[in-house]
Amino acid sequence: MLSDDALIFLQHSIKTVWTLEILLILRRDPDRAWNPEELIRESRGSTLILQEVLANLHQARLIDTDGDHRIRYHSATPALERLVGEIASAQARRPAAVTKALLSVSSDKVQNFANAFRVGKRT
């Protein structure tokens, strides 16, 4: 469904379903500059969610914000655009599979998380 690069990008840069949804809203019309209230209304989210999403998208270098705090989709590189395009295409075809991929955590990560809480070896 997704290439390894797109899957890694999805899990490590997009991170949440809300971020994916807002990214795809912005990408649908890259020439449109959205104000925060419009994005909240369109995504049925909240101010708090939008702040977190925009921070993720900014860190992933996928948005630009102008002086009036209006947000546009803008991929910083062609490679990022290819990854986002692959994710958007997969989301259009199999949204449940993309959501599952986004939320899945490798067994190594689960084990590392569990090990973080292990105080000592039990006998």
N, C-alpha and C positions, 0 to 999 in steps of 0.2 A: 504494500500500500504506500508507504513512505520510504524514501531512501534513508540509510543510516544517518547521513548528514542532516536531513530534514527532521528526522525523529529526535536527534540530539538537540537541534536548534529549538524544536517545539518544546521539549521538556526543560531545557535550561535557560531559554530566553523568553519564551512566551509564558510558560509556567502555569497559567490559570485559564479556565474556560472563559472567564470574563475578559481577560486580555486577548484571547483569540477572537472572541466575538467583536470586540471594539476594533481590533486590527482589521478584521474583514469588513466591518462597516466603513472604516476610513479608506481602505483599499478599493472598495467598489467605485469610489469617485475621488481619485487622487487630486483633482483640481479644486475640490470643495474644501473650504476652511470652515471647520466646525467650532462653535463655541461650546464650552463645557456643558451647559444646560441642554443643548441639542443632543449631545452624546449620551447624557444621562437619560433623556427621554427616549431616544432611539434604542438604547440597550436595556432600558428598564432597570437601570442600576441606581447607584447612590453616589453622592459626592465623595465619600470615603473610598468606595470601590474605584471610582474614576481616577482619583489621585494615585492610587496604587498602580492601576493599569497604565496610566500615562508615564509614571516613573519607570515601569518595566519596558514600555515601548521606547522611551527616550534612551534608556540604557542599552537596549538592543539596536539602537540607531535606525528606527523605523518611522519616526515622526519628526516633524518640524513644528515649532510654535512661533507665531508672529508676535509683534509688540502688543497686540490686542488680546493675547492669550487664546487665539484661535488655532486649532490643531489641524494639521494635514498629514496624510500619509506621505512619507518620503523615505524610500530605502536608500541607505547611505552608499551601497555598492551593488553592482549587478549580481554578485554572488548572493547577497541577502535577498534581492528581488527574486532570484530563482528559487530559493528556499521558501519564501513566502508564497510564491506562485504555486509551488508543489503542494504546500499545505492547504492553500485555498482550493485547489483542484480536488484534493482528497476530501476536504470538508464538504464540498458540493456533492460528491459521489457517495461518501460513506461517513456522515457526521458522527455516528455512534462509535465507529472505529477510531476516528481521530480523537474523540473525547477519551476513549479508553487508553489510547496511546499517550495522550497528554497526562493522564492521571496515573499511569502505570509506573511502578518503581521497580528497578531491577532487584533481583534477590540479593546482590552484593550490597546495594544501598540499604535494604531492609536489615541485613545482617550487621552492617556497620552501625546503623542506628541502634539496633538492639545491643550491640557490644558497648556502645557509649554508656549504657546504664548498668552494665555488669561491673560490680564492685570487686569481686574476687571470684576465683574459680571455686565452685562448690564441689564437695567430695561426696 
